[in-house]
C-alpha cells in the first residue's frame, strides 16, 4: 500500500464525531505498523475510541511530538459531488470528509516517522507521533494523554492541522458561552401577566453587540478577536409568553485577552440590566474554553521549519481555529508549529479535498523537520503537568 492509498484508507473510515469511533482509524495505523514491524502503543478510551502512538528513540534527551486528531465533523446534509467516505481521486485531489481537516496531515506525519524508522535513521530528538480522539468536540484524547503522562516532557510540538503548507505559529482562543434569560409564562393575550424572556434577550444581545466592539483587539499574526451570536431558542408556541430564551455565543480571542475576565465583565453588564429592569434572571454557562497559543518565530522549531521552506520570519502566520495545542500547551510554554497539507477553507465543507502533491510534500517536510530540528537552540523543558495547572 503506497502513501496515497494509505490516506485513502483513512478517508474511507467514518470517524465523524459524535460518536467518533476513532479506534477504527487506530486499527488502520496498527495494521500498517504490523506490516513494517514498527512498535506502537494504543490507549483505549472506551466506546470504540482510542489514542495511538509511535515513538522513535533519539540520540539526545529532547522530545519532539507530531500530533493530530483522528475524528472529523459529520459530512452534513448538503449533497457531495463525491461520496464523503470514498477517498476518490479526481484531478490530482483526494476527496472525502477529513481530507483537509486533518487526515492528510495525520497520515503525512505518521508516514514521515515510518520512513525514518524503515531507513534505520536515529534522529537527534526522540520523536513521538500521537493521534488523538475527540478534538472536534471536547479534546478527550488530548486530555486523556495528559492524565496518563503528567511527567512526560514535550520540547517541541508539531500539529498537522490544515494550513495550506503555510508555517503557522499560533491560533486564536475559543470561548463558547450559553446565555439563558428567564422570565414568567403567561397567556399570549395577557402579556402584562408574564415576563417575556425573548424581549429580555434582545437587551442581552444588544449588550453583546456593544461588548463586541469594546473587546475587539488585534495581535499579529493571529489577527483580530471576534464575537458572534450563533444560536437562539425561545418560546413554546405563539400564544404563550416565553419564560426562557437561550443563545449561544462564539468568542475568538487573541493575547492578552483573558477568558475569565471577559466572563466577569459580561456578568457585570447583565447584572446592570437586572438593575435597570431589562432582564429578570439569567445564567451564563461555559460550553468550551480553549486559550490562544503563540510561539516566537525565533525558536529553533520555527527556524527549522522556515529553513526547510526557504522562507523568512515574515512568512509566519496565525489561524482562527483552535487545535489540541490549546490543551497540550495552554500557556504557550512549548514551542509549537501548526503545519499541514490541507486547506483550512475546505475544512468542514462539502466536497472537502486535499492536493495529492501537497500531501506528498508534507511527508517530506515532516521528515526533514524531524531530522534537522535541534532544540538546544531554545531548550525549555516543559513538563506536561504544567498544562494541567
C-alpha positions in Angstrom: 0.0 0.0 0.0 1.6 3.3 -1.1 1.3 6.6 0.7 -1.7 7.9 -1.3 -3.5 4.6 -0.9 -2.9 4.8 2.9 -4.6 8.2 3.0 -7.5 6.8 1.0 -7.7 4.0 3.6 -8.1 6.5 6.4 -10.6 8.6 4.5 -12.8 5.6 3.9 -13.3 5.2 7.7 -16.2 7.1 9.1 -14.8 8.7 12.3 -17.4 11.5 12.4 -17.7 13.0 15.9 -20.1 12.4 17.5 -19.7 9.5 18.1 -16.1 9.4 16.9 -15.2 5.7 16.5 -11.6 6.8 16.3 -10.5 3.2 17.1 -11.3 2.2 13.6 -8.6 4.7 12.4 -6.3 3.3 15.1 -6.8 -0.1 13.6 -5.5 1.1 10.2 -2.4 2.5 11.9 -1.9 -0.8 13.8 -2.2 -2.8 10.6 0.4 -0.6 8.9 2.8 -0.9 11.9 2.5 -4.6 12.0 3.3 -4.8 8.3 6.6 -2.9 9.0 7.4 -4.2 12.5 7.1 -0.6 13.8 6.4 -0.6 17.6 3.3 1.2 18.7 1.0 1.9 21.6 -2.8 2.0 21.8 -4.6 3.7 24.7 -8.3 2.6 24.8 -10.7 5.3 25.8 -13.9 3.2 25.6 -16.8 3.3 23.2 -14.7 2.3 20.3 -12.4 5.3 20.9 -8.6 5.4 21.4 -5.4 7.3 21.1 -2.5 5.9 19.0 1.3 6.4 19.5 4.5 5.6 17.8 7.8 6.6 19.4 11.3 6.6 17.9 14.2 6.9 20.4 16.6 9.7 19.6 20.3 10.2 20.3 19.7 13.1 22.7 17.3 13.8 25.5 14.9 16.1 23.8 11.4 15.1 22.7 9.6 16.3 19.5 5.9 15.5 19.2 3.9 15.2 16.0 0.2 15.4 16.9 -3.1 15.2 15.0 -6.7 14.1 15.6 -8.4 11.1 14.1 -12.0 12.4 14.3 -13.8 14.6 11.8 -17.0 16.6 11.8 -20.0 14.8 10.1 -20.5 15.0 6.3 -23.5 17.2 6.9 -26.7 17.1 4.9 -25.5 19.1 1.9 -25.1 17.0 -1.3 -21.5 16.0 -2.1 -20.3 15.5 -5.7 -18.2 12.6 -4.5 -19.2 10.3 -1.6 -17.7 11.7 1.7 -16.1 8.4 2.6 -14.9 7.3 -0.8 -11.4 8.7 -0.9 -12.0 9.3 -4.6 -9.2 10.8 -6.7 -10.2 13.4 -9.2 -7.7 15.8 -11.0 -4.9 15.1 -8.5 -7.1 15.7 -5.5 -8.3 13.2 -2.9 -11.9 13.9 -1.8 -13.5 12.9 1.5 -14.5 14.1 4.9 -11.3 14.8 6.8 -9.2 15.1 3.6 -8.1 18.6 4.7 -9.1 18.5 8.4 -7.0 16.6 9.1 -6.4 13.0 7.9 -4.0 14.2 5.3 -1.8 15.9 7.9 -2.2 13.0 10.2 -1.2 10.4 7.6 1.7 12.6 6.4 3.2 12.9 9.9 2.9 9.1 10.5 4.4 8.3 7.1 7.3 10.6 7.8 8.0 8.8 11.1 7.6 5.5 9.5 10.1 6.4 6.8 12.7 7.4 9.4 12.2 4.0 11.1 12.4 2.0 7.9 15.6 3.8 6.8 17.1 2.9 10.2 17.9 6.6 10.9 18.4 7.7 14.5 17.2 11.3 14.8 18.6 13.7 17.4 15.4 14.1 19.4 13.1 11.3 20.4 10.1 11.6 18.1 6.5 10.7 19.1 3.6 10.5 16.7 0.4 11.0 18.7 -3.0 10.5 17.1 -5.8 11.7 19.4 -9.6 11.2 19.7 -12.2 13.8 20.1 -10.5 17.1 19.1 -13.6 18.2 17.1 -15.8 18.2 20.3 -14.0 18.0 23.7 -10.4 17.0 23.0 -11.0 13.9 25.1 -7.9 12.2 23.6 -5.5 15.0 24.4 -6.9 15.3 27.9 -6.5 11.5 28.4 -2.9 11.7 27.2 -2.2 14.4 29.7 -3.8 12.4 32.5 -1.6 9.4 31.8 1.7 11.3 31.0 2.0 14.0 33.6 5.8 13.6 34.0 6.5 13.3 30.2 8.2 16.2 28.6 7.5 17.9 25.3 10.3 20.1 24.0 8.5 20.9 20.7 5.1 20.2 19.3 4.0 20.0 15.6 0.3 19.9 14.9 -0.8 18.8 11.4 -3.9 20.9 11.0 -4.7 22.4 7.6 -2.5 25.4 6.9 -2.2 25.1 3.1 1.5 24.4 3.7 2.0 27.7 5.5 4.1 28.0 8.7 1.6 28.8 11.4 2.9 29.8 14.8 -0.3 30.2 16.8 -4.1 30.2 16.9 -6.8 32.2 18.4 -8.5 31.2 21.6 -12.1 30.0 21.6 -14.7 30.7 24.3 -18.2 29.4 23.7 -20.9 30.6 26.1 -24.6 29.7 26.6 -26.7 32.5 28.0 -30.2 31.9 29.2 -32.7 34.6 30.1 -35.5 33.5 32.4 -39.0 35.1 32.6 -42.5 34.1 33.6 -45.0 32.4 31.4 -48.5 33.8 30.7 -51.2 33.6 28.1 -50.3 35.4 24.9 -53.4 37.6 25.1 -52.3 38.8 28.5 -48.6 39.6 28.1 -48.6 42.0 31.1 -49.2 39.0 33.4 -45.9 37.4 32.4 -42.2 38.3 31.9 -41.1 37.8 28.3 -37.7 36.1 28.2 -37.4 36.8 24.4 -37.9 40.5 24.9 -35.2 40.4 27.6 -32.8 38.5 25.4 -33.0 41.4 22.9 -31.3 43.6 25.6 -28.7 40.9 26.2 -27.9 40.7 22.5 -27.6 44.5 22.3 -25.2 44.4 25.2 -23.1 41.7 23.4 -23.0 43.9 20.3 -21.6 46.7 22.4 -19.1 44.4 24.1 -18.0 43.0 20.7 -16.7 46.5 19.8 -15.2 47.2 23.2 -13.4 43.8 23.4 -12.0 43.8 19.8 -8.3 43.9 19.7 -5.7 42.7 17.1 -2.5 40.8 17.7 -0.4 39.8 14.7 -0.1 37.2 13.3 -3.3 35.9 14.8 -5.4 38.8 13.6 -8.4 40.3 15.5 -10.7 38.9 18.2 -14.4 38.4 17.4 -17.8 37.7 18.9 -20.8 36.2 17.2 -24.3 35.1 18.5 -24.7 31.9 16.6 -27.8 30.2 18.0 -31.1 31.2 19.6 -34.0 29.3 21.0 -37.0 30.5 23.0 -40.8 30.1 23.4 -43.0 27.0 23.0 -45.9 28.3 20.9 -47.4 31.5 19.5 -50.0 32.2 22.2 -47.7 31.6 25.2 -45.4 34.3 26.7 -41.9 32.6 26.8 -40.4 32.1 30.2 -37.0 31.1 28.8 -34.7 32.1 25.9 -31.2 30.8 25.2 -28.5 31.9 22.9 -25.0 30.5 22.1 -22.1 32.9 21.6 -18.8 32.1 19.8 -15.9 34.3 21.0 -12.5 34.1 19.5 -9.7 35.8 21.4 -6.0 36.8 21.0 -3.4 37.5 23.6 -3.5 39.1 26.1 -7.3 38.6 26.4 -8.3 36.5 29.4 -11.4 34.4 29.2 -12.4 34.7 32.9 -12.0 38.4 32.8 -14.3 38.6 29.7 -16.9 36.4 31.5 -16.7 38.6 34.6 -17.3 41.7 32.6 -20.2 40.2 30.8 -21.8 39.2 34.1 -21.4 42.7 35.4 -23.2 44.1 32.3 -26.0 41.6 32.7 -26.3 42.5 36.4 -26.8 46.1 35.3 -29.6 45.0 33.0 -31.4 43.5 36.0 -30.9 46.7 38.0 -32.5 48.6 35.0 -35.4 46.1 34.8 -34.3 45.0 31.3 -33.5 41.5 32.5 -35.3 39.3 35.1 -32.9 36.5 35.7 -30.0 34.9 33.7 -27.5 32.2 33.6 -24.1 32.1 31.8 -22.6 28.6 31.1 -19.2 28.0 29.7 -19.6 25.4 26.8 -16.0 25.4 25.5 -12.8 27.2 26.7 -9.6 27.0 24.7 -6.8 29.5 25.2 -4.9 31.1 22.3 -1.4 29.9 21.7 1.6 31.7 20.2 5.2 30.7 19.5 8.0 33.1 18.7 9.4 32.8 15.2 12.9 32.9 16.8 12.5 29.5 18.4 14.5 26.6 17.0 11.4 24.7 15.8 10.1 27.6 13.8 13.6 28.5 12.5 14.0 24.8 11.3 10.6 24.9 9.5 11.5 28.2 7.8 14.8 26.9 6.7 13.2 23.8 5.1 10.8 26.1 3.3 13.4 28.6 2.4 11.3 31.4 3.9 11.9 34.3 6.2 10.3 35.1 9.6 7.7 37.4 7.9 6.2 34.2 6.4 4.9 33.1 9.7 1.1 33.1 10.1 -1.7 32.6 12.6 -5.1 30.8 12.2 -8.6 31.4 13.7 -9.5 27.8 14.5 -8.2 26.1 17.7 -6.3 22.9 18.0 -5.3 20.2 20.5 -2.4 22.6 21.2 -4.7 24.6 23.4 -4.9 21.5 25.7 -1.4 20.3 25.4 0.2 23.7 25.6 -2.3 26.1 27.2 0.2 28.7 28.3 2.4 28.7 25.2 5.3 27.3 27.1 6.1 24.7 24.5 7.4 25.8 21.0 4.5 24.8 18.7 4.3 24.7 14.9 1.0 24.2 13.1 1.5 22.9 9.6 -0.4 20.7 7.2 -1.2 20.0 3.6 -4.9 20.7 3.9 -6.6 23.9 3.0 -8.4 25.4 6.0 -11.0 27.0 3.8 -12.2 23.4 2.8 -12.5 22.2 6.4 -16.0 21.2 7.4 -17.2 21.9 3.9 -19.0 19.6 1.4 -16.5 18.1 -1.2 -13.6 18.5 1.2 -10.4 17.6 -0.6 -6.6 17.8 -0.4 -4.0 18.1 -3.1 -2.0 14.9 -3.6 1.1 17.0 -4.4 0.7 18.9 -1.1 0.2 15.7 0.8 3.4 14.2 -0.6 5.4 17.4 0.0 4.2 17.4 3.6 5.5 13.9 4.3 9.0 15.1 3.2 8.6 18.4 5.2 7.8 16.5 8.4 10.7 14.1 7.8 13.2 16.9 7.2 11.9 18.7 10.3 12.4 15.6 12.5 15.9 15.1 11.2 17.1 18.8 11.3 15.4 20.0 14.5 17.9 20.7 17.3 16.2 22.1 20.4 19.5 23.1 22.0 19.0 26.5 20.4 16.0 27.2 22.6 15.8 24.3 25.0 13.0 25.0 27.5 11.9 21.9 29.5 8.1 21.9 29.5 6.6 19.1 31.6 3.1 18.1 30.5 1.9 18.6 34.0 2.4 22.3 33.5 -0.6 22.2 31.2 -2.8 20.8 34.0 -2.5 23.7 36.4 
